[in-house]
Amino acid sequence: MQSVIRVIKADERHIDGIVKVCTDGYWATYGVSHPQEYINRIIKEFYNNYRISKEVTVSNKYWGGYFVAVENKKVLGAGGGGMIEEDKGEIFVLYLDPERRNEGIGTKILDAITNQQKGFGATEQWVSVQKGNQKGIPFYEAKGFEFQYEKEGYGNEEGENFISLRYSRQI
């Protein structure tokens, strides 16, 4: 029997799975392009149990909470976003189990976030992707996101010059 992948709103049961999938996804995305110290610093800040436990219990238009793709109670992907202006939403995070890419899981999570943001009144959607991210850039471009501009990457410390690419699309 074929197992079914469902995308649902995350809750406390999904905390460990979100931490794992975001940590593994971050390493798979940036492990060859970014220093280990940088990766560890970002993971420690964003993908720890304490922060994720707070983020699965909060849901409003500025942070819509996490959506997770689940198969047999295992988290295969996680993502979330929120409103950055009255009519603009943003994807803040979207990661998959690196072993489960190219199965449409990311698309399902993106669709859930997009539908939530449309419900909040969004007609435009934004995302930041680090320059050189050859997993995220083709994904978002295939979904209709168009490059807008570059900006300094989040979390840069002295001597680091990582660049974020800002993309947007109409929804």
BELZI-V788751 format. One record per residue. RES is the residue in one small letter. SS is DSSP state (@ for helix, = for strand, . for the rest). PSI is psi in degrees with one decimal (NA if undefined). OMEGA is omega in degrees with one decimal (* if undefined). Layout:
BEGIN
res=<RES | RES>
ss=<SS | SS>
psi=<PSI | PSI>
omega=<OMEGA | OMEGA>
END
This chain:
BEGIN
res=<m | q | s | v | i | r | v | i | k | a | d | e | r | h | i | d | g | i | v | k | v | c | t | d | g | y | w | a | t | y | g | v | s | h | p | q | e | y | i | n | r | i | i | k | e | f | y | n | n | y | r | i | s | k | e | v | t | v | s | n | k | y | w | g | g | y | f | v | a | v | e | n | k | k | v | l | g | a | g | g | g | g | m | i | e | e | d | k | g | e | i | f | v | l | y | l | d | p | e | r | r | n | e | g | i | g | t | k | i | l | d | a | i | t | n | q | q | k | g | f | g | a | t | e | q | w | v | s | v | q | k | g | n | q | k | g | i | p | f | y | e | a | k | g | f | e | f | q | y | e | k | e | g | y | g | n | e | e | g | e | n | f | i | s | l | r | y | s | r | q | i>
ss=<. | . | . | . | . | = | = | = | = | . | . | @ | @ | @ | @ | @ | @ | @ | @ | @ | @ | @ | @ | @ | @ | @ | @ | @ | @ | @ | . | . | . | . | . | @ | @ | @ | @ | @ | @ | @ | @ | @ | @ | @ | . | . | @ | @ | @ | @ | @ | @ | @ | @ | @ | . | . | . | . | . | . | . | . | = | = | = | = | = | = | . | . | = | = | = | = | = | = | = | = | = | = | = | = | . | . | = | = | = | = | = | = | = | = | = | . | @ | @ | @ | . | . | . | . | @ | @ | @ | @ | @ | @ | @ | @ | @ | @ | @ | @ | @ | @ | @ | . | . | . | . | = | = | = | = | = | = | = | . | . | . | . | . | @ | @ | @ | @ | @ | @ | @ | . | . | . | = | = | = | = | = | = | = | . | . | . | . | . | . | . | . | . | . | = | = | = | = | = | = | = | = | .>
psi=<133.1 | 130.0 | 152.5 | 133.9 | 122.0 | 142.6 | 120.8 | 165.1 | 129.9 | 152.0 | -168.1 | -28.7 | -19.7 | 0.5 | -54.0 | -39.5 | -37.9 | -45.5 | -46.9 | -48.6 | -37.0 | -40.4 | -49.9 | -41.3 | -38.9 | -45.7 | -42.8 | -32.7 | -42.9 | -0.5 | -28.6 | -13.6 | -14.4 | 148.9 | 147.8 | -37.7 | -41.2 | -49.2 | -47.7 | -38.8 | -45.3 | -44.8 | -43.5 | -37.4 | -43.9 | -32.5 | 48.1 | 157.8 | -40.3 | -50.6 | -45.3 | -38.4 | -36.3 | -39.3 | -19.1 | -12.6 | -6.6 | 136.6 | 116.7 | -173.6 | -20.2 | -26.3 | 106.3 | 5.3 | 172.0 | 142.0 | 140.8 | 145.0 | 122.6 | 136.8 | 121.0 | 45.1 | 4.3 | 132.2 | 119.9 | -19.4 | 157.0 | 144.5 | 160.6 | 163.8 | -168.0 | -179.4 | 134.1 | -16.4 | 174.5 | -36.4 | 16.5 | 125.7 | 164.2 | 141.2 | 117.2 | -33.5 | 140.5 | 109.8 | 151.8 | 159.3 | 121.9 | -25.0 | -8.6 | 25.3 | 160.0 | 30.6 | 4.0 | 5.2 | -45.2 | -39.0 | -41.8 | -40.9 | -45.4 | -42.6 | -40.2 | -44.5 | -42.8 | -44.8 | -40.0 | -45.7 | -35.9 | -38.6 | -26.8 | -3.1 | 9.6 | 136.4 | -5.7 | 146.7 | 139.6 | 157.2 | 145.8 | 133.8 | 131.2 | 137.9 | 133.2 | -3.4 | 93.3 | 9.3 | -46.4 | -44.1 | -52.5 | -34.5 | -53.6 | -38.0 | -38.0 | -23.5 | 8.4 | 2.6 | 139.1 | 139.0 | 135.5 | -53.0 | 167.7 | 152.3 | 166.0 | 138.0 | 148.8 | 140.6 | 3.5 | 135.6 | 175.9 | 129.4 | -9.5 | 139.2 | 46.1 | 144.8 | 135.0 | 138.3 | 128.1 | 126.4 | 151.7 | 163.5 | 157.7 | 140.8 | NA>
omega=<-180.0 | 176.7 | -175.4 | 174.6 | 178.4 | 172.7 | -176.3 | 174.2 | -178.2 | 172.1 | -174.2 | -179.8 | -172.6 | -173.5 | -177.7 | 179.1 | 177.6 | 178.1 | -177.1 | -175.0 | 178.5 | 177.7 | -179.8 | 179.3 | 179.2 | 177.8 | -179.3 | -178.1 | -170.0 | -175.9 | -179.5 | -173.9 | -175.5 | 178.2 | -179.7 | -179.4 | 179.1 | -178.6 | 179.6 | -179.6 | -179.7 | 179.4 | -180.0 | -178.7 | -169.2 | -168.0 | 175.7 | -176.0 | -178.4 | -178.5 | -179.3 | 179.5 | 175.5 | -174.1 | 175.4 | 179.9 | 178.9 | 173.8 | 174.8 | -175.5 | -179.5 | 170.9 | -174.3 | -177.5 | 177.8 | 164.0 | 178.2 | 169.8 | -173.8 | 174.4 | -178.1 | 178.4 | 178.4 | 177.5 | 179.3 | -178.9 | -179.8 | 177.8 | 177.9 | 179.7 | 179.7 | -179.0 | 177.8 | 171.7 | -175.7 | -176.7 | -177.8 | 173.8 | 176.6 | 170.5 | -179.1 | -176.7 | 174.9 | 179.2 | 178.5 | 166.6 | -176.5 | 179.7 | -174.2 | 178.2 | 175.8 | 175.3 | -178.7 | -177.4 | 178.8 | 178.4 | 179.8 | 178.9 | 177.8 | 179.0 | 179.3 | 179.1 | -179.2 | 178.9 | 177.2 | -177.3 | 174.0 | 177.4 | 176.4 | 177.8 | -179.0 | 171.4 | 179.7 | -178.1 | -177.1 | 173.3 | 171.5 | 178.2 | -180.0 | 177.0 | -179.3 | 179.8 | -175.8 | 168.6 | -175.7 | -174.5 | 179.5 | 178.3 | -176.8 | 177.5 | 177.8 | 179.6 | 175.5 | 176.2 | 179.0 | -179.9 | 178.7 | -178.7 | 175.7 | 171.7 | 178.3 | -178.5 | 177.7 | 173.3 | 176.8 | 171.5 | -177.0 | 179.5 | 178.3 | -178.5 | 177.7 | -174.7 | 172.1 | 174.1 | -179.9 | 179.6 | 173.6 | 174.7 | 172.7 | 179.0 | *>
END
